[in-house]
Amino acid sequence: MFILTTISDLIQISPQEFEKPSVQAIKDNINKKYSNKVVQKIGLCICLYDLLSSSEGLIGHGTGIVNVNVEFRMLVFRPFKGEIIEAKIKRSDITGIHLHTDFFDDIFVPAPVNLFDGVRFNNAESVWVWNTEGTELFFDAEEIVRFRVESEHWEDQSPQHPLRRDENEERHSPYRIVGSMSQAGLGPLLWWEEQEEEA
């Protein structure tokens, strides 16, 4: 779920930060630039893990900003295909179930294809229901579930020229995980805990 990724970049240190030790100023600016941001094809950057190397700082002409080439490792959230993760149900609609963790909101389980056979959507309560052996089991909001990562989707978030951008165009999340809950042990934890107690 979490990996270490090596990144090389140019980091800028403003004159207001010259009172800090150099290493601390570099670390602070790396965290400011990367933490809690999605980097295409890398994942959601959580925080700086360590600083591997840095060059001598070069002062920009007329600005006083110091430019430093650095190489560092970031702790990144990027689960691998087939990984089993726990999350909470945020909401359900006719297309599927939207999940979230404490720090990541863009997890989607398409329905009914990635749910158990025999599921149906209850419009009145906006919830998916699994009918199994005469019992109705609900995918309730805020229920903790276990799901398997099936794929990841990347969306380019580059700014577009105002004249070329469609005002009605929906902006998608830069990084989205698609999961499934169609195998034994997946789905709401409560279901499987009750079965273990009965056994």
C-alpha positions in Angstrom: 0.0 0.0 0.0 2.8 2.4 0.9 6.1 2.5 -1.2 9.2 4.6 -1.2 9.9 6.5 -4.4 13.0 8.3 -5.3 12.5 11.8 -6.9 14.9 14.4 -8.3 13.8 18.0 -8.4 14.8 21.6 -8.2 13.7 23.1 -4.8 13.6 26.8 -4.2 14.3 28.4 -0.8 13.1 31.9 -0.2 15.2 34.5 1.7 12.7 34.4 4.6 13.9 30.8 5.3 17.6 31.6 5.4 17.5 31.6 9.2 16.8 27.9 9.2 19.5 25.3 8.9 19.9 24.5 5.2 18.8 20.8 5.5 15.7 21.8 7.4 14.8 24.5 4.8 15.2 22.0 2.0 13.0 19.4 3.8 10.3 21.9 4.6 10.1 23.0 1.0 10.0 19.4 -0.3 7.1 18.7 2.0 5.3 21.9 1.0 5.7 21.0 -2.7 4.8 17.3 -2.6 3.0 16.2 0.6 -0.7 15.4 0.1 -0.4 15.8 -3.7 -0.9 13.3 -6.5 2.1 12.9 -8.8 1.2 11.3 -12.1 2.2 7.6 -12.4 3.7 7.8 -8.9 0.8 8.0 -6.5 -0.4 10.2 -3.5 2.7 11.6 -1.8 2.4 11.4 2.0 5.6 12.9 3.3 9.4 13.1 2.9 11.1 10.0 4.0 14.8 11.1 3.7 17.1 13.4 1.7 19.6 11.5 -0.4 21.6 14.4 -1.9 21.6 18.1 -2.6 23.7 20.4 -4.7 25.2 23.8 -3.7 22.5 26.5 -3.8 22.5 29.0 -6.6 21.0 32.4 -5.9 18.6 33.6 -8.6 19.4 37.0 -10.1 17.3 39.8 -8.6 15.1 37.5 -6.5 17.4 36.2 -3.7 15.7 32.8 -4.1 18.2 29.9 -3.7 17.8 27.0 -6.2 19.0 23.6 -5.0 19.0 20.4 -7.0 17.9 17.5 -4.6 17.3 13.8 -4.7 15.0 12.4 -2.0 12.7 9.6 -1.2 9.0 10.1 -0.6 6.5 7.9 1.2 3.8 7.3 -1.4 0.3 5.7 -1.2 0.0 3.4 -4.3 -1.6 0.0 -3.7 -0.7 -2.8 -6.1 -3.2 -4.7 -8.1 -4.7 -7.6 -6.1 -3.9 -5.9 -2.7 -6.6 -6.2 0.0 -7.4 -3.0 1.7 -9.9 -1.8 4.3 -11.9 1.4 3.8 -15.3 2.9 4.7 -18.4 3.2 2.5 -18.8 6.9 1.7 -22.0 6.6 -0.4 -23.7 4.3 -2.9 -25.5 5.0 -6.2 -26.8 3.0 -9.1 -23.3 2.9 -10.7 -21.6 1.4 -7.6 -20.1 2.0 -4.2 -17.8 4.9 -3.3 -15.2 4.3 -0.6 -12.7 6.3 1.4 -9.9 5.9 3.9 -8.8 8.5 6.5 -6.5 10.1 3.9 -7.8 9.0 0.4 -11.3 9.6 -1.0 -11.2 8.3 -4.6 -12.0 4.6 -4.4 -14.8 3.1 -6.5 -16.4 -0.3 -6.7 -18.5 -0.7 -9.9 -21.8 -2.5 -9.4 -23.1 -5.0 -10.0 -20.0 -6.4 -11.9 -17.6 -6.1 -9.0 -20.0 -7.2 -6.2 -21.4 -10.6 -5.3 -23.9 -12.4 -7.5 -27.5 -11.5 -6.5 -26.9 -7.9 -5.5 -29.5 -5.3 -6.2 -29.8 -1.5 -5.6 -32.4 -0.3 -3.2 -33.5 3.1 -4.5 -35.4 4.1 -1.4 -32.4 3.8 0.9 -29.7 4.3 -1.7 -27.9 1.2 -0.7 -26.7 -2.0 -2.4 -28.2 -5.2 -0.9 -26.9 -8.8 -1.3 -29.5 -11.6 -1.2 -27.8 -14.8 -0.1 -29.6 -17.9 1.1 -32.8 -15.9 2.0 -30.8 -13.3 4.0 -30.4 -9.7 3.0 -27.0 -8.1 3.7 -26.6 -4.4 3.3 -23.6 -2.3 2.1 -24.5 0.5 4.6 -22.8 4.0 4.6 -19.8 4.4 6.9 -19.5 0.6 7.2 -15.9 -0.7 7.2 -15.3 -2.9 4.2 -12.5 -5.0 2.8 -12.0 -4.7 -1.0 -9.4 -5.9 -3.6 -7.6 -3.4 -5.8 -8.4 -4.2 -9.5 -7.0 -1.2 -11.3 -5.9 2.5 -11.0 -6.9 5.4 -13.2 -4.8 8.5 -13.8 -6.3 11.8 -15.1 -4.1 14.6 -16.4 -4.7 17.7 -14.4 -2.7 20.1 -16.6 -4.3 23.6 -16.8 -6.1 24.3 -20.0 -6.5 27.5 -22.0 -9.8 29.2 -21.0 -10.9 29.3 -24.7 -10.3 25.6 -25.2 -11.8 24.4 -22.0 -15.5 23.3 -21.9 -17.2 25.0 -19.0 -19.6 22.0 -18.5 -16.8 19.4 -18.6 -16.5 17.5 -15.4 -13.1 17.5 -13.7 -12.0 14.1 -12.6 -9.8 13.1 -9.7 -6.1 12.9 -10.7 -5.8 9.4 -9.2 -8.6 6.9 -8.7 -8.6 3.3 -7.5 -11.1 0.8 -8.8 -11.8 -2.2 -6.5 -14.0 -5.2 -6.2 -15.9 -7.0 -3.4 -16.9 -10.2 -5.1 -15.0 -12.9 -3.1 -15.5 -14.5 0.3 -14.0 -12.4 3.0 -14.6 -9.1 1.1 -17.3 -6.6 1.8 -18.4 -5.3 5.2 -16.3 -6.8 8.0 -19.4 -7.1 10.1 -20.8 -9.9 7.8 -17.7 -12.1 8.2 -17.3 -11.5 12.0 -20.9 -12.7 12.5 -20.2 -15.8 10.6 -17.1 -16.6 12.6 -19.1 -16.2 15.8 -21.7 -18.6 14.6 -19.2 -21.2 13.6 
